[in-house]
Amino acid sequence: MRDVERQLDSVADTGHSALHELIGRTKRILTQRQKDKNKLYALHAPEV
């Protein structure tokens, strides 16, 4: 994860925001606990 964040600066501006959003979702999934409310279940469909 840290490697991807470090390489984020080398990504073109058009994909930069989408990749940043995906990293945020990934961190949220990795840090959520079993009894947390408003869990994120799918990276591709955050509304699920």
C-alpha positions, 0 to 999 in steps of 0.5 A, a space after each residue: 500500500 505504501 509503495 502505491 501511495 509513493 508512486 502516486 505522484 508519477 501517475 498522470 493527473 487524469 487518473 490521479 484523483 481516481 487512484 487516490 479515491 481507490 486508495 482511500 476505499 482500500 484503507 477503509 476496508 483494511 481498517 474497519 472492524 467487525 462491529 463498525 457501522 457503515 462498512 464498505 463491502 466492495 471497492 467497485 460499488 461503495 454504495 453496496 
